């Protein structure tokens, strides 16, 4: 008989950062089915804060159980520079049924205006003190432009944007 240990969704409690060169972000603009712009966005910083549980002794999967309060949930933060000067901060983190995906309700702060975003992350690897995630979100370009004033060059028409994020927290 073989014992299989299922990976936990989050690392042990603490604050994790991304080392330079261990993450990237990409912004893609679409007009209908065509990609009109694809550009890497500089990820100036990313962090993951996993709070201590009230009991003090719990596994990583218990850290994000749905019964806990919002204060005990992990907080993801991504700071972007370049084309899109913004920061993405999670408000609510929810593990999905398969245990390998996270759904983040977050605020994309562009020019001081918070724009709501639904970001789905896939946990590629989660080991002791290390977590590798890849995720993307789709944004309506028209709504983002009206709410925040963010504009693409006039030569690049767009109906929607895709923001792709990959980070290794250690």
N, C-alpha and C positions, 0 to 999 in steps of 0.2 A: 504494500500500500504506500502511495506517495502522498506527502503532504504538500499542498500548494498554498503559498501565501499570496493573497491578493494584494495588489498595491493600494496604498492609501491615496486619497485625493489631495491631501495637503501635507506639507512637511511639518515637523514639530514646531511648537510655538516659538516666535521670534521675528526679527526683521531681516528680510532678505533683499539683496540688491542685485543688479545685473552688472557683471564686469564689462568693461569697454570691449566692443567687438563681439560680444556674445548675444547680440540681439539685433533686430532690424524691424523697420516698419515700411510699408509700401502703400502708396495711394494710387488708385486706378480710377479714371473717369470713364464712364460709358455713355454713349449716345445710342440708344437702342441696343442692338447686339454688338456694336463695335466699340472697342477700347480706343479712346481718343487720346488718352494720356496715361502713362504709367511711369511713376517716379518714386524712387526711394526717398523716404522722409527720415531725417536724422532723429534718432531716438536718443535724446540727451540724458534721460534717466528713466529707470523703471524700478519699482520696489513692490514688495509683497510683505504685508504685516499680518502675521498669524497670532492672534491673542491667546493668552492662557485660558484654559477652561476653568470654570468655577470649582470643579472637583480637584483640579490640579493633576490628575492622572487620567489621560484619555488618549486614545489613538487618533491619528490624523483624520480618519473618516468621521469620528465623533465631533471633530471641530466644526464641521459644517452641517450638522444635523438641522433639520428644519424646525425643531422645537426650541432651539436656542434664540436668545434675543439678538437684535441687530448689533449690539455692542460687541458680541463675541464672534462675529463673522470676520473672515479675512478681508483685507483691503488691498486691492491692486491699484497701482498708480503708474501711468505711462506719460512721460513728458516728451512732446514732439517739437521739433524746430524745423526750419527750412520753409518749404511751401506752405505747410500748415502749422503755424505756431499755436499749439494747443496743449492741453493736458486732459487725460482721461482718467477719472477716478471712479472706482466702483462704489456703488451705494448698497448693493445687495448681491451676494454671491449665492448661487443655488446649484448644488450638484444634480446632474441629470440621472435618469434611471440606470444607465449602464455603468456609472461610477468612473468613467474615463473622460467625461465632458463636464464643463462648468458653464453655467449661464450667468453672465454679469449684467445687471442693470446698472448703467453707469452714466455719468455726466461728462460730455465732451465740452470742455471750457475753451471757447474760441473768442478771443478779444473781450474777455470778462463776461461772456454770456454762456450759460450752461445749456447745452443741447442734449436731450435724452438719447441714449444709445443702448441697443441690446447687442452685447458681444458674446459670442459663443467661443469658448476655449476648449481645445483638446489637450489633455494632459498626456504628453508623449512619454515622459519618464518622470517618476517621482521616487527618489531614493532619500536616504538619510541626509537631510540638510541641503538637498538639491531638487529643483523642480523645473522641467522644461515644458513650456506651453506654446501652442500655436493657435491663433484664432483670427476670425475676421468678422466684420460687420458691414452691412450695407446701409447707406444713407441716401436720402432723397436730396439731390443737389439743390433743387428749388427751395425746399424747406430750410436747408442749412444756410443758403445764401440769404433768405429773407430774415431768418432769426439772428444770424451772427454777422452778416456782411462779408463772409468769406467768398471770394471770387476766383475763378480760374481765368487764364488769359482768354481774350475774346476769340482767339483762333482755335480754341479747344472747347467745342460745345459738349454739354453733358446733361444727362437726365438723372443719373445716379452715380454715387461714389462707392468704392469698396476700400476699406482700410484693413490691411493685413498686418498682424503683429506676431512676432516670434521672440521669445525671451527665455533665457536660462537663469533662473534665480538660484543664488548660492549663498 
